[in-house]
Amino acid sequence: MKINEIKSLSIGQLNARLKELNSELFNLRFSHATRNLASPMQIHNVKKEIARVKTVIREKEIAAAAKGGNDGK
C-alpha cells in the first residue's frame, strides 16, 4: 500500500491491517526458517509497511489528542 492509501484508512482499519501484516510477517519468517521463502526482500517490505501503518496510527492519535484540547487546564 502507498502512504496515501494508508492515511485514508480509519484507526480501526489500520489496526486490522497491522494485525494482518504481523501475521504475514510471522508466516514469512517461518517460511524463511524452513528455506521455502522465494525472496527475503518480502520480509523487509512487510516490516516497512508495518512501520508505515504504526506511524500513521500514531499521527492520528496525536491529532485526536490535539483536537481534544488542553483537558481544561
DSSP file (Angstrom, degrees, kcal/mol; ACC not computed):
  #  RESIDUE AA STRUCTURE BP1 BP2  ACC     N-H-->O    O-->H-N    N-H-->O    O-->H-N    TCO  KAPPA ALPHA  PHI   PSI    X-CA   Y-CA   Z-CA
    1    1 A M              0   0    0      0, 0.0     2,-0.2     0, 0.0     0, 0.0   0.000 360.0 360.0 360.0 145.0    0.0    0.0    0.0
    2    2 A K     >  -     0   0    0      1,-0.1     4,-2.0     4,-0.0     3,-0.3  -0.477 360.0-111.3 -81.7 159.7    1.1    3.5   -0.7
    3    3 A I  H  > S+     0   0    0      1,-0.2     4,-2.5     2,-0.2     5,-0.2   0.854 117.7  56.0 -63.3 -35.2    1.2    6.0    2.2
    4    4 A N  H  > S+     0   0    0      1,-0.2     4,-1.0     2,-0.2    -1,-0.2   0.886 107.9  48.7 -64.7 -37.5   -1.7    8.0    0.8
    5    5 A E  H  4 S+     0   0    0     -3,-0.3     4,-0.4     2,-0.2    -2,-0.2   0.888 111.7  49.6 -67.4 -39.1   -3.8    4.8    0.8
    6    6 A I  H >< S+     0   0    0     -4,-2.0     3,-1.4     1,-0.2    -2,-0.2   0.909 108.2  52.8 -65.9 -42.6   -2.8    4.1    4.4
    7    7 A K  H 3< S+     0   0    0     -4,-2.5    -1,-0.2     1,-0.3    -2,-0.2   0.752 101.9  60.6 -66.2 -23.3   -3.6    7.7    5.6
    8    8 A S  T 3< S+     0   0    0     -4,-1.0    -1,-0.3    -3,-0.2    -2,-0.2   0.606  88.7  92.6 -81.1  -9.9   -7.1    7.4    4.1
    9    9 A L  S <  S-     0   0    0     -3,-1.4     2,-0.1    -4,-0.4    -3,-0.0  -0.468  78.6-116.5 -82.4 155.0   -7.9    4.4    6.4
   10   10 A S     >  -     0   0    0     -2,-0.1     4,-2.5     1,-0.1     5,-0.2  -0.349  31.9-103.3 -80.6 169.9   -9.6    4.8    9.8
   11   11 A I  H  > S+     0   0    0      1,-0.2     4,-2.5     2,-0.2     5,-0.2   0.887 122.9  52.8 -63.6 -38.4   -7.8    3.8   13.0
   12   12 A G  H  > S+     0   0    0      1,-0.2     4,-1.9     2,-0.2    -1,-0.2   0.912 111.1  46.0 -62.2 -42.9   -9.9    0.6   13.2
   13   13 A Q  H  > S+     0   0    0      2,-0.2     4,-2.4     1,-0.2    -2,-0.2   0.874 111.5  52.7 -66.9 -37.2   -9.0   -0.3    9.7
   14   14 A L  H  X S+     0   0    0     -4,-2.5     4,-2.6     2,-0.2    -2,-0.2   0.905 108.3  50.0 -65.2 -41.2   -5.3    0.5   10.4
   15   15 A N  H  X S+     0   0    0     -4,-2.5     4,-2.0     2,-0.2    -1,-0.2   0.888 111.2  49.2 -64.7 -37.8   -5.3   -1.8   13.4
   16   16 A A  H  X S+     0   0    0     -4,-1.9     4,-2.1     2,-0.2    -2,-0.2   0.910 111.7  48.8 -65.3 -42.2   -6.9   -4.6   11.4
   17   17 A R  H  X S+     0   0    0     -4,-2.4     4,-2.6     1,-0.2    -2,-0.2   0.890 109.3  53.2 -64.3 -39.5   -4.2   -4.0    8.7
   18   18 A L  H  X S+     0   0    0     -4,-2.6     4,-2.4     1,-0.2    -1,-0.2   0.898 108.0  50.2 -62.7 -41.0   -1.5   -4.1   11.3
   19   19 A K  H  X S+     0   0    0     -4,-2.0     4,-1.9     2,-0.2    -1,-0.2   0.914 111.1  49.2 -63.6 -42.5   -2.8   -7.4   12.6
   20   20 A E  H  X S+     0   0    0     -4,-2.1     4,-2.5     1,-0.2    -2,-0.2   0.917 111.5  49.2 -61.0 -44.2   -2.7   -8.8    9.1
   21   21 A L  H  X S+     0   0    0     -4,-2.6     4,-2.7     1,-0.2    -2,-0.2   0.888 109.0  51.5 -66.2 -39.3    0.8   -7.6    8.5
   22   22 A N  H  X S+     0   0    0     -4,-2.4     4,-2.1     2,-0.2    -1,-0.2   0.894 111.4  48.4 -64.1 -38.4    2.1   -9.1   11.7
   23   23 A S  H  X S+     0   0    0     -4,-1.9     4,-2.3     2,-0.2    -2,-0.2   0.907 111.7  49.4 -65.3 -42.8    0.5  -12.4   10.8
   24   24 A E  H  X S+     0   0    0     -4,-2.5     4,-2.5     1,-0.2    -2,-0.2   0.901 109.6  51.7 -63.3 -40.9    2.1  -12.2    7.3
   25   25 A L  H  X S+     0   0    0     -4,-2.7     4,-2.6     2,-0.2    -1,-0.2   0.908 108.4  51.4 -62.8 -41.8    5.5  -11.4    8.8
   26   26 A F  H  X S+     0   0    0     -4,-2.1     4,-2.3     1,-0.2    -2,-0.2   0.936 111.4  47.4 -58.8 -47.1    5.2  -14.4   11.1
   27   27 A N  H  X S+     0   0    0     -4,-2.3     4,-2.5     1,-0.2    -2,-0.2   0.885 111.6  50.3 -63.7 -39.0    4.5  -16.6    8.1
   28   28 A L  H  X S+     0   0    0     -4,-2.5     4,-2.4     2,-0.2    -1,-0.2   0.910 110.5  49.3 -65.8 -41.3    7.3  -15.2    6.1
   29   29 A R  H  X S+     0   0    0     -4,-2.6     4,-2.1     2,-0.2    -2,-0.2   0.896 111.3  50.1 -64.2 -39.0    9.8  -15.8    9.0
   30   30 A F  H  X S+     0   0    0     -4,-2.3     4,-1.6     2,-0.2    -2,-0.2   0.926 111.3  48.2 -64.1 -44.6    8.5  -19.3    9.3
   31   31 A S  H  <>S+     0   0    0     -4,-2.5     5,-3.0     1,-0.2     6,-0.7   0.884 110.7  51.9 -61.8 -39.1    9.0  -19.9    5.6
   32   32 A H  H ><5S+     0   0    0     -4,-2.4     3,-1.1     1,-0.2    -1,-0.2   0.893 107.6  51.8 -65.5 -39.2   12.5  -18.4    5.7
   33   33 A A  H 3<5S+     0   0    0     -4,-2.1    -1,-0.2     1,-0.3    -2,-0.2   0.822 112.1  45.8 -67.8 -30.6   13.4  -20.7    8.6
   34   34 A T  T 3<5S-     0   0    0     -4,-1.6    -1,-0.3    -5,-0.1    -2,-0.2   0.298 115.5-116.2 -95.6  10.4   12.3  -23.7    6.6
   35   35 A R  T < 5S+     0   0    0     -3,-1.1    -3,-0.2    -4,-0.1    -2,-0.1   0.796  84.9 115.1  63.3  32.7   14.1  -22.5    3.5
   36   36 A N      < +     0   0    0     -5,-3.0     2,-0.5    -6,-0.2    -4,-0.2   0.277  37.7 115.9-110.3   8.3   10.9  -22.1    1.5
   37   37 A L        -     0   0    0     -6,-0.7    -9,-0.0     1,-0.2    -8,-0.0  -0.681  49.5-160.7 -86.1 125.8   11.0  -18.3    1.1
   38   38 A A  S    S+     0   0    0     -2,-0.5    -1,-0.2     1,-0.3     3,-0.1   0.915  79.4  15.8 -70.8 -43.8   11.3  -17.2   -2.5
   39   39 A S    >   -     0   0    0      1,-0.1     3,-1.8     0, 0.0     4,-0.4  -0.959  57.1-156.7-138.0 117.3   12.6  -13.7   -1.8
   40   40 A P  T >> S+     0   0    0      0, 0.0     4,-1.1     0, 0.0     3,-0.8   0.695  91.1  76.0 -63.5 -17.1   14.0  -12.5    1.6
   41   41 A M  H 3> S+     0   0    0      1,-0.2     4,-2.6     2,-0.2     5,-0.2   0.723  79.5  72.1 -66.8 -19.5   13.1   -8.9    0.5
   42   42 A Q  H <> S+     0   0    0     -3,-1.8     4,-2.3     2,-0.2    -1,-0.2   0.905  95.8  50.6 -60.5 -40.6    9.4   -9.8    1.3
   43   43 A I  H <> S+     0   0    0     -3,-0.8     4,-2.3    -4,-0.4    -1,-0.2   0.932 110.7  49.2 -61.7 -46.1   10.3   -9.7    5.0
   44   44 A H  H  X S+     0   0    0     -4,-1.1     4,-2.0     1,-0.2    -2,-0.2   0.915 111.3  49.1 -59.6 -45.6   11.9   -6.3    4.5
   45   45 A N  H  X S+     0   0    0     -4,-2.6     4,-2.0     1,-0.2    -1,-0.2   0.886 110.7  49.4 -65.1 -39.9    8.9   -4.9    2.6
   46   46 A V  H  X S+     0   0    0     -4,-2.3     4,-2.4     2,-0.2    -1,-0.2   0.904 109.6  52.2 -67.0 -40.5    6.4   -6.2    5.2
   47   47 A K  H  X S+     0   0    0     -4,-2.3     4,-2.1     1,-0.2    -2,-0.2   0.899 109.3  50.3 -61.1 -40.0    8.5   -4.7    8.1
   48   48 A K  H  X S+     0   0    0     -4,-2.0     4,-2.1     1,-0.2    -1,-0.2   0.890 110.2  49.1 -65.9 -38.9    8.5   -1.3    6.2
   49   49 A E  H  X S+     0   0    0     -4,-2.0     4,-2.5     2,-0.2    -2,-0.2   0.883 108.3  53.8 -69.2 -36.2    4.7   -1.4    5.8
   50   50 A I  H  X S+     0   0    0     -4,-2.4     4,-2.6     1,-0.2    -2,-0.2   0.922 109.2  49.5 -59.4 -43.7    4.2   -2.3    9.4
   51   51 A A  H  X S+     0   0    0     -4,-2.1     4,-2.2     2,-0.2    -2,-0.2   0.897 110.1  50.8 -63.5 -40.5    6.3    0.8   10.3
   52   52 A R  H  X S+     0   0    0     -4,-2.1     4,-2.3     2,-0.2    -2,-0.2   0.932 111.5  47.2 -61.9 -46.0    4.2    3.0    7.9
   53   53 A V  H  X S+     0   0    0     -4,-2.5     4,-2.4     1,-0.2    -2,-0.2   0.923 112.5  49.0 -64.0 -44.2    0.9    1.8    9.5
   54   54 A K  H  X S+     0   0    0     -4,-2.6     4,-2.2     1,-0.2    -1,-0.2   0.880 110.4  52.3 -62.7 -37.4    2.2    2.3   13.0
   55   55 A T  H  X S+     0   0    0     -4,-2.2     4,-2.4     2,-0.2    -2,-0.2   0.927 110.6  46.3 -64.5 -45.3    3.4    5.8   12.1
   56   56 A V  H  X S+     0   0    0     -4,-2.3     4,-2.4     2,-0.2    -2,-0.2   0.891 110.8  53.2 -66.4 -39.1    0.0    6.8   10.7
   57   57 A I  H  X S+     0   0    0     -4,-2.4     4,-2.1     1,-0.2    -1,-0.2   0.941 111.3  46.4 -58.7 -46.6   -1.8    5.4   13.7
   58   58 A R  H  X S+     0   0    0     -4,-2.2     4,-2.4     2,-0.2    -2,-0.2   0.898 110.2  52.9 -64.4 -41.2    0.4    7.5   16.0
   59   59 A E  H  X S+     0   0    0     -4,-2.4     4,-2.4     1,-0.2    -1,-0.2   0.914 110.5  47.8 -60.0 -42.3   -0.1   10.6   13.8
   60   60 A K  H  X S+     0   0    0     -4,-2.4     4,-2.2     2,-0.2    -1,-0.2   0.870 110.4  51.9 -68.4 -35.7   -3.9   10.1   14.1
   61   61 A E  H  X S+     0   0    0     -4,-2.1     4,-2.1     2,-0.2    -2,-0.2   0.912 111.4  47.0 -64.7 -42.3   -3.7    9.6   17.8
   62   62 A I  H  X S+     0   0    0     -4,-2.4     4,-2.4     2,-0.2    -2,-0.2   0.906 111.9  50.3 -65.7 -42.0   -1.7   12.8   18.3
   63   63 A A  H  X S+     0   0    0     -4,-2.4     4,-2.0     1,-0.2    -1,-0.2   0.894 110.8  49.4 -63.7 -39.5   -4.1   14.7   16.0
   64   64 A A  H  X S+     0   0    0     -4,-2.2     4,-1.4     2,-0.2    -1,-0.2   0.884 111.5  49.0 -66.8 -38.4   -7.1   13.4   18.0
   65   65 A A  H  X S+     0   0    0     -4,-2.1     4,-0.7     2,-0.2    -2,-0.2   0.888 111.7  49.0 -68.4 -38.4   -5.4   14.5   21.3
   66   66 A A  H >< S+     0   0    0     -4,-2.4     3,-0.6     1,-0.2    -2,-0.2   0.866 109.5  51.9 -68.5 -35.9   -4.6   17.9   20.0
   67   67 A K  H 3< S+     0   0    0     -4,-2.0    -1,-0.2     1,-0.2    -2,-0.2   0.813 100.8  64.1 -68.9 -29.4   -8.2   18.3   18.8
   68   68 A G  H 3< S-     0   0    0     -4,-1.4     3,-0.3     1,-0.2    -1,-0.2   0.742 102.6-138.6 -67.7 -23.6   -9.4   17.4   22.2
   69   69 A G    <<  -     0   0    0     -4,-0.7    -1,-0.2    -3,-0.6    -2,-0.0  -0.629  38.8 -43.3 102.2-159.8   -7.8   20.5   23.8
   70   70 A N  S >  S-     0   0    0     -2,-0.2     3,-1.0    -3,-0.1    -1,-0.2   0.201  73.9-109.6 -98.5  13.8   -5.9   21.0   27.0
   71   71 A D  T 3  S-     0   0    0     -3,-0.3    -2,-0.1     1,-0.2    -3,-0.0   0.797  72.6 -60.9  61.6  31.1   -8.1   19.0   29.3
   72   72 A G  T 3         0   0    0      1,-0.1    -1,-0.2     0, 0.0    -3,-0.0   0.637 360.0 360.0  77.7  15.5   -9.4   22.1   31.0
   73   73 A K    <         0   0    0     -3,-1.0    -2,-0.1     0, 0.0    -1,-0.1   0.435 360.0 360.0 -93.8 360.0   -6.1   23.4   32.3
